Amino acid sequence: MRNGVPWLMRPNFWPEGVQKTVDRYNRAFDTEFEKTLGRLISRLSQRVRIPSGLADRMKRALEIRNLLAHNYFWERSAQFLIGLWRLLLSYVG
């Protein structure tokens, strides 16, 4: 999803009066791809009207992404390490 949001903003990308060149377009597009998903969703919603059903799904996707990125693996790190330790011991013993 994070890679798709800049594509949705593509037509609304340019400030008024800025000359459009391939180089400027590529740099601006690369800048959008570097943003976090939350910032991309916020910026998209400022530029275009997002239907409420889609906005709800995007919000939920962001919550799930943040859970996986920031909590899920950290909270299960002990389980992972115990499993890894057992696997290593099975090769040694």
Secondary structure, DSSP 4 states (H G I P E B T S, - for coil): -TTTHHHHHGGG-PPTTPPP-HHHHHHHHHHHHTS-HHHHHHHHHHHSPPPHHHHHHHHHHHHHHHHIIIIIHHHTHHHHHHHHHHHHHHHH-
